[in-house]
Amino acid sequence: MEHIETERLLLRPIKLTDAPAIFDYGQRVEVSRLAGFPVNQSLEEVRTFIEQDLQKPEEQAHLRIYAICLKGDGRVIGTVNFTKEIEEDIFEIGYVLHPDWWGHGLMPEAVGALIQHGFQVYHLRKIELVTYDFNRQSQRVAEKLEFQLEARLRQRKELDGHFRDKVVYGLLREEWLQPS
């Protein structure tokens, strides 16, 4: 797994020493709710999560997690990865960012870099991005990167006593290579 650089960021394979930084934002309700995962309960839980990622077999290396680091100080502020292989040439992408860095344009930068990597290195035909109807920040990331809205799966997940819609976006290789 190689490092990926952008203007302001370094994406590198996640390490066990990243656990405290990931726990810092993973224990926050506002982060876990938007990402659709349970609030991290302990540093040990995060370490176990990272260990599981590091133990993925070589044939699943494309699904390993990248730490999103600020260039210059190397601080981990989030993660980005292909979360699943839908078909051999269609991957789903996922990401999480520390709330202190929301609104700075860093997530489209990180996601865009991994998209480029996916199309160039893995020769993907399509990348999908899935979020929830209430997560406007994630929807804006998809729109900035020119993903197309493909589906709204109604009442797909129960959160806070309400059923929420799952929203699915897709980006084809030719759309990425020839943006409008």
C-alpha positions in Angstrom: 0.0 0.0 0.0 1.6 3.2 -1.1 1.4 6.8 0.2 -0.8 9.2 -1.7 -0.1 12.9 -1.5 -2.2 15.9 -2.2 -1.5 19.6 -1.9 -2.3 19.7 1.9 -2.5 16.0 2.8 -0.7 12.7 3.1 -2.7 9.5 2.9 -0.8 6.6 4.4 -1.6 3.2 5.7 -3.1 3.3 9.1 -0.9 2.3 12.1 -1.6 1.1 15.7 -0.1 4.4 16.9 -3.0 6.2 15.2 -5.4 4.8 17.7 -5.5 7.8 20.1 -6.2 10.3 17.2 -8.9 8.0 15.8 -10.5 7.5 19.2 -10.5 11.3 19.7 -13.0 11.8 16.9 -14.6 8.3 16.9 -15.9 8.8 20.5 -17.9 11.9 19.4 -21.6 11.4 18.8 -21.7 14.0 16.0 -19.0 11.9 14.1 -20.4 8.4 14.7 -23.9 9.5 13.9 -23.0 11.0 10.5 -20.8 8.0 9.6 -23.4 5.5 10.7 -21.2 3.6 13.2 -21.5 3.2 17.0 -19.6 5.7 19.2 -16.2 4.3 20.0 -16.2 3.2 23.6 -12.5 2.8 24.3 -9.0 3.2 23.0 -8.7 -0.6 23.1 -11.7 -0.9 20.8 -10.0 1.3 18.2 -6.8 -0.6 18.5 -8.7 -3.9 17.8 -10.3 -2.2 14.8 -6.9 -1.1 13.4 -5.4 -4.6 14.1 -8.2 -6.2 12.1 -7.4 -3.8 9.2 -3.7 -4.6 9.4 -4.4 -8.3 9.3 -6.4 -8.2 6.0 -4.8 -10.7 3.5 -2.8 -9.3 0.6 -5.6 -10.0 -1.8 -7.7 -7.4 0.2 -4.9 -4.8 0.4 -7.1 -2.5 -1.7 -9.6 -2.4 1.2 -7.1 -1.3 3.8 -7.6 2.0 5.6 -5.6 5.2 4.9 -4.9 7.7 7.7 -5.5 11.2 6.5 -2.6 13.3 7.8 -1.8 17.0 7.5 1.3 17.6 5.6 4.0 19.2 7.7 3.0 17.9 11.1 1.7 14.4 10.2 -1.3 14.8 12.5 -4.0 12.2 11.8 -7.3 14.0 11.2 -9.4 11.2 9.6 -9.5 8.1 7.5 -10.5 7.2 4.0 -10.7 3.8 2.3 -12.5 1.6 -0.1 -14.9 -0.1 2.3 -16.1 -2.9 0.1 -15.6 -4.5 -3.3 -19.0 -4.7 -4.9 -17.6 -6.2 -8.0 -14.0 -6.6 -9.0 -14.1 -3.2 -10.8 -16.6 -1.4 -8.5 -15.6 -0.3 -5.1 -17.5 1.6 -2.4 -15.6 4.5 -0.7 -15.9 5.7 2.9 -14.4 8.4 5.0 -14.4 10.0 8.4 -13.0 13.4 9.5 -12.3 15.0 12.8 -14.9 17.8 13.3 -12.2 20.4 13.9 -11.4 20.1 10.2 -14.9 20.1 8.8 -15.6 22.9 6.3 -11.9 23.3 5.1 -12.3 21.3 1.9 -10.0 18.6 3.1 -12.4 15.7 2.7 -13.0 16.3 -1.1 -9.2 16.6 -1.4 -8.6 13.2 0.4 -11.5 11.4 -1.3 -10.5 12.8 -4.7 -7.0 11.5 -4.3 -8.2 8.0 -3.4 -10.7 8.1 -6.3 -7.8 8.9 -8.7 -5.8 6.1 -7.1 -8.7 3.7 -7.6 -9.2 4.5 -11.3 -5.4 4.6 -12.1 -4.1 1.7 -10.0 -7.0 -0.6 -9.6 -8.5 0.3 -13.0 -12.0 0.6 -11.5 -15.0 1.1 -13.7 -17.1 2.7 -11.0 -16.8 4.0 -7.4 -19.9 4.2 -5.2 -20.4 6.4 -2.1 -23.2 5.7 0.4 -24.4 8.2 3.0 -27.6 9.0 4.9 -30.2 11.6 4.0 -29.4 13.8 7.0 -25.6 13.9 6.2 -25.5 17.0 4.1 -21.7 17.3 4.5 -21.1 13.9 2.9 -23.6 14.7 0.2 -21.7 17.9 -0.6 -18.4 15.9 -0.9 -20.1 13.6 -3.4 -21.5 16.5 -5.4 -18.1 18.4 -5.4 -16.5 15.3 -6.8 -19.2 15.0 -9.5 -20.8 11.8 -8.2 -24.2 11.2 -9.6 -27.2 10.5 -7.3 -28.3 7.0 -8.2 -30.7 5.8 -5.4 -32.5 6.7 -2.3 -33.2 3.7 -0.2 -36.1 4.8 2.0 -36.2 4.0 5.7 -33.0 1.9 5.5 -31.5 2.6 9.0 -33.0 3.4 12.4 -31.2 6.2 14.1 -32.4 8.2 17.1 -35.8 6.5 17.0 -36.4 7.4 13.4 -35.9 5.5 10.2 -33.5 7.3 7.8 -32.9 7.0 4.1 -29.7 5.7 2.7 -28.5 7.8 -0.3 -26.3 6.1 -3.0 -24.0 8.0 -5.4 -21.9 6.7 -8.2 -19.0 7.9 -10.3 -18.0 6.2 -13.5 -14.4 6.1 -14.7 -15.2 8.1 -17.8 -16.9 10.8 -15.8 -13.8 11.2 -13.6 -11.4 11.3 -16.6 -13.6 13.8 -18.5 -15.2 16.1 -15.9 -17.9 18.4 -17.1 
